[in-house]
Amino acid sequence: MAKAKWIGGFLGLLSGGPIGALAGFVLGALFDMMSADDGSTTTGYYDDATGGSYYGGSYSSGSSSSGYQRSERVDTGTRNGFLFSMLTLASYIIRADGKIMHSEMETMRSFLRQNFGQTAVDEGNAIMLKLFEQQKQMEDQQPGSYRQVIIEACEQLRRVLNRPQRLQLLSLLAMVAKADGHLASAEVVALREVTAHLGLEESELNSMLNLGSTTLSNAYAVLEIDETATDDEVRAAYKRMVVKHHPDRVASLGEDIKAAAEKKMREINEAKELIYKARGL
């Protein structure tokens, strides 16, 4: 039976450079094999669905009042490059402690299933295994070589993805790292390294690592402010977060990635409400 491919072979602006080199090794062999198995050579893509907008701290469906333009069509090249880059960087973070645990791979499969569906589980798992294989081969031949590829890949992403797209990429990587309920120190170091080379701030990583928490101190970290901030500074920080993480800003990457951005925005809203309640705002 023919099936849509989660990631196609065309990576757009990411076809060259370190990401393109890794993709040439991984995607070519895997997708040729998949096409042979299902008898299909067609790659399926998502079309962007009608979404909603955040305004005044709440989400509502319908026409956007945020000022952001919805994409009529998914930018398939950028989407595919984004997804492959997510798996590439996730493979580096998962293996940061030098081991690949069965529980970590189960966590990754669960993450893919919840955010991208079953097709992503099968194809994403196969891609991750190939990336681990490539990582081991490179490190056996020259220690530190895969880390250098990751650094160069992050620099490439910094040039070709806009800031909202890079923020969403980092958000998904933070979700992967947190998904098993344990954040190893080696994973934090790897995340910080990726954050810096993506051209993002450590406060932004800390914000994403604290999403979903129910403690007041973590809520302040989500809004990237100190507990000593004034009420006006809290309000201003929340408005900045809405602008920075608005789901419409990543709509061109596909409906599933936009849905992940909407989940992130809901968690930002929850952090804001926790702070507002504590302050009586």
N, C-alpha and C positions, 0 to 999 in steps of 0.2 A: 504494500500500500504506500502510495506517495505521501510524503509529509513535508510540511514547511520547515525550512532550516531556520534555526534561531539566529545564527550568525551566518551571513553570506560571505563569499570570497572577496567582495569589493570593500576595501576599507577607506576609500576616499582619500583625504589628505594624509591619512596615516599609513598609506600603502608603502611608503618608503621608510628609511631610517630603521632604528632598532626594533620598533614594533612590527614594521612590515617584514623584517627579516625573520622574527619569531613566528609571525603569522604564516610566512611561506613554508616554514618547516611543519607547523602544526596543522593549519587549516587545509592545506593542499591535500595531504594524505588522508585526513579524517573525512573531508567532504567528498572526496573521490570514492572512498569506501562506502560512505552513507548512500551516495547516489547509486552505486552498484547494488547495494543491498535492497533499496526500495524501488529501483527501476526508474528513478526520476532524476532529472537534472535541473529541475526548477527550484529556485530559491524564493521562499515566501517572506514577505515583509509586512509589518504592521502599517496601517494607516492611522493617522492621529484621530482619535474620537473627539466628539464635542465635550469640552470640559467645563470647568467653572473657574471662579476667581476668588482670591482672598481680598477682603476689604473690611477695614475696621476690626480686624482680628478674628473674623469668622468666615467660614467657607460657605459659598452658596453657588448652586448650579445656575447655568444660564449665561447671558452675555457678560463679558468681562467689563468691570468698571475700573480695572487696575491700570489701564493704559498700555498693557502688553498685548502684542499681536499674537493670536494663536496661529500656529503653523497649519496650513491646509494639508500639507504633505510631510511625511517623515523624511528627513535627510538620511537615506539609507546608508550612504558611505560613512557619514559621521557616526551614526548609530552603531554600525558594525564595528568600527574602530573603537568606539567607547566600550562596547561589551567585551571585546577581546582584550582591551587594555585593563578592564576591571578584573578579568580572570588572571591576566598576567601579574598584576600587582597583588592580587589576593594570593596567588601561589607563592609569591615572595614573602608575604606576611605570615602565611600559615607555616612555612618552612623556616621561619626566622630563627627558631630554636634548634635547627638542624635535624628535626624529626617531622614526620608526617603521621599523625595519630589517626587511627580509624575514626575516633569520635570527631576529629576535626573535619574529616571528609564527609561524615554523616551530617555535621552541622552545615557544611557548605551545600550539600545536596538539599537539605531542608530550606536553607536560605534561597536557593535558586527556585525551588518549588513554590515557596510562598510569594516570591516577588515576580517570577517570570513564567511559572507554569512547568508542566511535566516535560515538555520538549526541551526546555532549558536544562533540566536535570540530566537527561541522557547526554546531550551534546556538550553541556558545560563540564560534566564529569570527565568525559573523554578528552576534552581539551586540557583540563587541569592535569590529568595524568600524563599527557604528552609534555606539558610544560615542566612538570616535575622531572620527567625523564631528561629533557633538555638541560634543565638546571643542574642535575647530577653530572651529566656528561661534561658540561662546561667547567664545573667546579673541580671535577677529578683531573681535568687537563690543566687548568690554571685557576687556583683558588682566588676568589674575589672577582672572577670574570663576569658571573651572572649579576652580581651586585652592581657592577659597572654598567651592564646593559640596562638594568632597572633605572639607574640614575639617568642614563641617556634617554630612556623611554619617557621618564617623567619630564625631562627638559623638552622633549618633542611634544608631549601633551600640553605643556605650558604654552607652546607657540601656536598650536593648532586648535585647541579647545578654548572657548571663552570661559570667563571666571565662573558663571553659574554652572556650566557643565563640569568644570573641575571640582567645584564644591559638591555637586551631586555625586561625582565619582568618589570623592573622599568620604562622603556620607555612607555610601554603600560598602566601602572598605571597612569603615568603623563598625557597621552592622555585622559584617562577617567576623571581625575580631571579637565582638561582644557576644555573638550568637550562642556560644556554649556556656555562657555565664561565668567564664574565667578569662581574664585578660592578662596574658603572660607578659613579663617585663620585656622580653625580646620582641614581642609583637608591638608593644608600645614604641620601642626604639625604631622598629621598621616603619611604623606609621608616621612617626615624627620625621624620619628621613624622607619618606614619600611626600609628606606635606610640604616640607621645605623646598624640594625640587619641583613640586607642582606650582610653586610660587604662592602658596597659601600660608596663613598664619597659624601658629600653634594654638592660639585662643580659639580658632575655628575648629581645629581638631578636638580640643577639649570640650567645646560645645557639643559636637556630635557624639562624643563618647559619653556624655551625660544625658543625652536624650532618653526619655522614657523613665527617668528616675523620679521618685516621689518625694525626695528630700528638698528642703528649701535652699540649702547651700548649693546643691547641684542645679537647681532651677536658675540661680544667678549665673552659673557657669554656662548654661545653655544660652542665655542672653548675652554672654561675653562681657559681663560687668561684675563689679565687686558688690558685696552685701552692704557696703557703706554708700552706695550710689543714692542720690536724691530721687524723689518721686519723678521729677521731670526727666532725670537721666534714665530711669527705668522705662518710662514711656518712649523716650527717644530711641533707646536701645531696641525695644520691641519693634518699633517702626522700621528701623534699619534691618532687622532680621526678616521682616515680611518682604521688604524690597529685595534683599539679597537672596532669599530662598524661595521666592515665588514660583510655584509649579509651572506657570506658563513659560518661564524662562528656559525650561528644558523640554518643552513640548515637542520640539523637532526631533528629539531622540526616541520618541515612541510612547505609546499609551502606558506601557508597563513602567517605564522609567518615570514618567510624569506621576503615575500613581504612587511610586515610592517617594517622590518629592512631596506629594500631598500628605502622606503619612508623616513625613518629617515635619511639615508645617503644622499638623495637628499636635505633634509633640511639643513644638515650640509654643503653640497656643496654650497647652496644658501647663508648661513652665511659667508662662506669663500669668495665667490665672492663679497659680499657686502663690506667686509673689504678690499679685494684686490683693488676694484674699488676706495674706499676712499683714499687708500694709493698710488694709481697709480702703483700697482705691476703687 
